[in-house]
Amino acid sequence: MSKLQINNLIRSATFFQHTGISIVFVFMPIIGKGVTDSIFEIGLLIASFSFAQILSEMYFGRYSDKKGTRLKFIRIGFVCCAIAFGLHYFATDLTLLFVVRIAAGIASGIMIPAMIAYTYEINTDKKRAATILSFHALGWLAGISAAGIASDLRLIFIISAVSFIIGLIFTIKLPSPQQKKEIESGTTKLVILKNKFLFLSLLLRHIGAAAVWTILPIMIVDKWGGDLYHISVVYVSNTLTAFILMNIMTSKIKLSNITKFKIGIGFTTFVFIGLLFVTEWWMAMPFMSLVGATWAFLFIGGNFHLMENNPHSTSTGIFSGTQSFAAVIGPIVAGSIAFMFDYIAVMYFAIAIIVCAFIVSLKIKK
């Protein structure tokens, strides 16, 4: 099988992987609002998925390096996700939603670090790997668009499960090269200590972002006069920009990976400053497009820097796990702030914590 055919299979699998995740994730605040009136409980519901994902990504990312194989974890992840996300259809109360969100977090965490590492390792030309990873963003674009078109909060669970099944089919013909086994004890701790400023700045940035994403869909509908499909329209501007930038990142933007990462962290501040002045749903679109740009910079810059200098699946697992940890804290903070003050106070919190993230990122060495 040619390298182009292999890469196209990975692109397709990555696309359907993130389509399945995003179609549910973006609308979870609205889904949560259907079973509880408490913004704090909605925050806990969103955080439950990310908490489960942290443990799963950290464990299976490291385990993938120990075993020296990626494809097994990718395929198991697709099967488990199809089941877990499909079971959302039957979750009609808050307790059941918590159960299925935790299951979905564990299932998705099995394959995310392995997929990133597999994409990086299968390509000797790392520029090609960046274009494949851009289908992560394209999958989010498709998932968000599909949710908006469906406009049915239960139908999206079926579409999500089917997306994972299709993604699994594309992995059947992928080769399964045996990688070097990373069996040294204490590797996870060493990777964290070596890259502590990168992970800390990512954590702070993503706490601020996750806090805003918890209340943004509700603001679009309740505060800015949008309909359910307008949430999709706003978020599509994010993912489309990320997809385009990821494709030109390594060939057109001649910056070091660490510089890309710092740009992604710092410029996120301007997103939430801009959202303070939004009064109608469509006004959020340019700022969400800026989010897509900053995400492309920090995702490619951060992951490529880590994989160049550390065990691949372990380091990408920690990177993903850090985002998930932030996505636990962010919604809880957002729910607490919105409960005690208002939605706008969450924006001010995000601005403050992301400024701190940028300051920390300046300490990262090349």
ZAGU-622488 format. One record per residue (C-alpha): y, x, z; residue in one letter. Coordinates in steps of 0.2 Angstrom, whole numbers, padded with zeros to 4 digits, always signed. Layout:
YXZA;...
This chain:
+0000+0000+0000M;+0017+0007-0005S;+0031+0011+0008K;+0042-0003+0000L;+0028-0016+0003Q;+0025-0011+0021I;+0044-0012+0024N;+0045-0029+0016N;+0031-0035+0028L;+0040-0028+0043I;+0056-0036+0037R;+0047-0053+0035S;+0039-0052+0052A;+0055-0046+0061T;+0064-0061+0053F;+0052-0074+0059F;+0050-0066+0076Q;+0069-0068+0079H;+0070-0085+0070T;+0058-0092+0083G;+0067-0085+0098I;+0085-0089+0093S;+0082-0107+0087I;+0078-0111+0106V;+0089-0098+0115F;+0106-0103+0108V;+0104-0122+0112F;+0096-0119+0129M;+0112-0123+0139P;+0113-0140+0130I;+0094-0143+0133I;+0097-0139+0151G;+0111-0151+0152K;+0100-0164+0147G;+0089-0162+0162V;+0102-0157+0175T;+0121-0160+0178D;+0122-0144+0188S;+0129-0129+0179I;+0122-0118+0192F;+0104-0124+0188E;+0107-0122+0170I;+0112-0104+0173G;+0096-0101+0183L;+0086-0109+0169L;+0093-0097+0156I;+0090-0082+0168A;+0072-0087+0171S;+0068-0082+0153F;+0077-0066+0154S;+0069-0061+0171F;+0051-0064+0164A;+0056-0054+0149Q;+0062-0039+0159I;+0046-0036+0167L;+0036-0039+0151S;+0046-0027+0141E;+0046-0013+0154M;+0027-0015+0156Y;+0021-0017+0139F;+0034-0005+0131G;+0027+0009+0142R;+0009+0003+0140Y;+0011+0004+0121S;+0016+0022+0122D;+0001+0025+0134K;-0011+0018+0121K;-0002+0025+0106G;-0003+0009+0096T;+0010-0004+0092R;+0002-0017+0080L;-0010-0024+0094K;+0005-0028+0105F;+0015-0035+0090I;+0001-0047+0085R;-0003-0053+0103I;+0015-0056+0106G;+0016-0067+0090F;+0001-0078+0096V;+0008-0080+0114C;+0025-0084+0108C;+0019-0098+0096A;+0010-0106+0111I;+0024-0103+0124A;+0038-0109+0113F;+0028-0124+0106G;+0025-0130+0124L;+0043-0132+0126H;+0041-0149+0116Y;+0032-0156+0132F;+0044-0150+0145A;+0054-0165+0149T;+0060-0161+0166D;+0068-0146+0174L;+0053-0139+0183T;+0043-0139+0167L;+0057-0131+0157L;+0057-0117+0170F;+0038-0114+0168V;+0039-0113+0149V;+0054-0102+0149R;+0046-0090+0160I;+0030-0090+0149A;+0041-0088+0133A;+0050-0073+0141G;+0033-0064+0145I;+0027-0068+0128A;+0042-0061+0118S;+0043-0046+0129G;+0025-0040+0124I;+0031-0037+0106M;+0049-0033+0105I;+0049-0015+0111P;+0033-0012+0100A;+0041-0019+0085M;+0057-0008+0086I;+0046+0007+0089A;+0034+0003+0075Y;+0049+0000+0063T;+0056+0017+0068Y;+0040+0027+0067E;+0033+0020+0050I;+0049+0026+0041N;+0052+0045+0039T;+0069+0040+0032D;+0077+0033+0048K;+0091+0025+0037K;+0078+0014+0030R;+0073+0009+0048A;+0091+0002+0051A;+0090-0009+0036T;+0074-0016+0042I;+0080-0019+0060L;+0095-0029+0052S;+0082-0043+0049F;+0083-0045+0068H;+0101-0052+0065A;+0096-0062+0049L;+0082-0070+0059G;+0095-0076+0072W;+0106-0082+0058L;+0091-0092+0051A;+0086-0099+0068G;+0104-0104+0073I;+0106-0112+0056S;+0090-0122+0057A;+0094-0128+0074A;+0111-0135+0068G;+0103-0143+0052I;+0089-0151+0062A;+0101-0158+0076S;+0086-0163+0086D;+0083-0153+0102L;+0064-0157+0102R;+0061-0153+0083L;+0067-0136+0085I;+0053-0132+0097F;+0040-0136+0083I;+0050-0125+0070I;+0050-0111+0083S;+0031-0111+0085A;+0029-0112+0066V;+0040-0097+0064S;+0030-0086+0075F;+0014-0091+0066I;+0022-0086+0049I;+0027-0070+0057G;+0010-0066+0063L;+0003-0069+0045I;+0015-0055+0039F;+0007-0043+0051T;-0011-0045+0045I;-0009-0032+0031K;+0002-0020+0040L;-0007-0002+0043P;-0010+0003+0061S;-0007+0021+0063P;-0012+0030+0079Q;+0003+0037+0088Q;+0004+0051+0100K;-0001+0045+0117K;+0012+0047+0131E;+0002+0047+0146I;+0013+0058+0158E;+0016+0049+0174S;+0034+0045+0179G;+0040+0044+0161T;+0050+0028+0164T;+0059+0035+0178K;+0063+0051+0169L;+0070+0041+0154V;+0081+0030+0165I;+0088+0045+0174L;+0091+0055+0158K;+0100+0040+0150N;+0108+0032+0165K;+0125+0031+0159F;+0119+0023+0142L;+0109+0010+0152F;+0122+0006+0165L;+0136+0003+0152S;+0124-0008+0142L;+0120-0017+0158L;+0138-0021+0162L;+0143-0026+0144R;+0128-0037+0143H;+0131-0046+0160I;+0149-0050+0154G;+0142-0056+0137A;+0127-0066+0144A;+0139-0075+0156A;+0150-0081+0142V;+0135-0086+0131W;+0130-0097+0145T;+0145-0108+0145I;+0151-0106+0127L;+0140-0119+0119P;+0145-0131+0132I;+0164-0127+0129M;+0162-0129+0110I;+0156-0147+0113V;+0165-0152+0129D;+0181-0143+0128K;+0185-0138+0109W;+0179-0155+0101G;+0164-0148+0092G;+0148-0157+0088D;+0130-0150+0090L;+0129-0142+0073Y;+0146-0133+0076H;+0138-0122+0089I;+0127-0116+0074S;+0142-0113+0063V;+0151-0103+0076V;+0135-0092+0080Y;+0131-0089+0062V;+0147-0079+0060S;+0141-0068+0073N;+0123-0065+0066T;+0129-0064+0048L;+0142-0050+0052T;+0128-0040+0062A;+0116-0041+0047F;+0129-0035+0035I;+0134-0020+0046L;+0117-0015+0051M;+0112-0013+0032N;+0127-0001+0029I;+0127+0007+0046M;+0118+0023+0042T;+0123+0025+0024S;+0141+0021+0024K;+0147+0024+0043I;+0146+0043+0046K;+0147+0043+0065L;+0135+0049+0078S;+0123+0036+0086N;+0132+0039+0103I;+0149+0036+0095T;+0143+0020+0087K;+0136+0014+0104F;+0153+0017+0113K;+0162+0008+0099I;+0151-0007+0101G;+0154-0007+0120I;+0173-0005+0120G;+0177-0017+0106F;+0168-0031+0114T;+0182-0033+0126T;+0193-0040+0112F;+0181-0054+0109V;+0183-0062+0126F;+0202-0059+0126I;+0203-0068+0110G;+0192-0083+0116L;+0205-0086+0130L;+0217-0093+0116F;+0204-0104+0107V;+0208-0123+0108T;+0197-0129+0094E;+0179-0125+0090W;+0183-0116+0073W;+0195-0104+0081M;+0180-0096+0089A;+0173-0090+0073M;+0182-0074+0070P;+0179-0068+0088F;+0160-0072+0086M;+0161-0061+0070S;+0168-0047+0080L;+0154-0049+0092V;+0142-0047+0078G;+0150-0031+0073A;+0150-0024+0090T;+0132-0029+0093W;+0127-0020+0076A;+0135-0004+0082F;+0128-0003+0100L;+0111-0009+0095F;+0108+0003+0081I;+0118+0017+0090G;+0109+0015+0107G;+0091+0012+0100N;+0092+0027+0088F;+0099+0039+0101H;+0085+0034+0113L;+0071+0036+0100M;+0077+0052+0094E;+0076+0060+0112N;+0063+0050+0121N;+0046+0041+0120P;+0049+0027+0108H;+0042+0011+0115S;+0046+0016+0133T;+0064+0019+0129S;+0067+0004+0118T;+0058-0006+0131G;+0070-0001+0144I;+0084-0004+0132F;+0078-0022+0129S;+0074-0024+0147G;+0091-0019+0152T;+0098-0033+0141Q;+0086-0045+0149S;+0091-0040+0167F;+0109-0043+0162A;+0104-0060+0155A;+0097-0064+0172V;+0113-0059+0181I;+0125-0066+0168G;+0120-0084+0168P;+0119-0085+0187I;+0137-0077+0188V;+0143-0089+0175A;+0136-0104+0184G;+0143-0098+0200S;+0161-0094+0193I;+0161-0110+0183A;+0156-0121+0198F;+0169-0113+0210M;+0183-0111+0197F;+0182-0116+0179D;+0175-0110+0162Y;+0190-0099+0158I;+0187-0089+0174A;+0171-0083+0166V;+0180-0076+0152M;+0191-0066+0164Y;+0176-0060+0173F;+0168-0054+0156A;+0184-0044+0151I;+0184-0035+0168A;+0166-0030+0168I;+0166-0024+0150I;+0181-0013+0153V;+0171-0005+0166C;+0156-0004+0154A;+0167+0006+0142F;+0173+0018+0155I;+0155+0022+0160V;+0150+0024+0142S;+0163+0038+0140L;+0152+0049+0151K;+0137+0048+0139I;+0134+0065+0131K;+0129+0068+0113K;
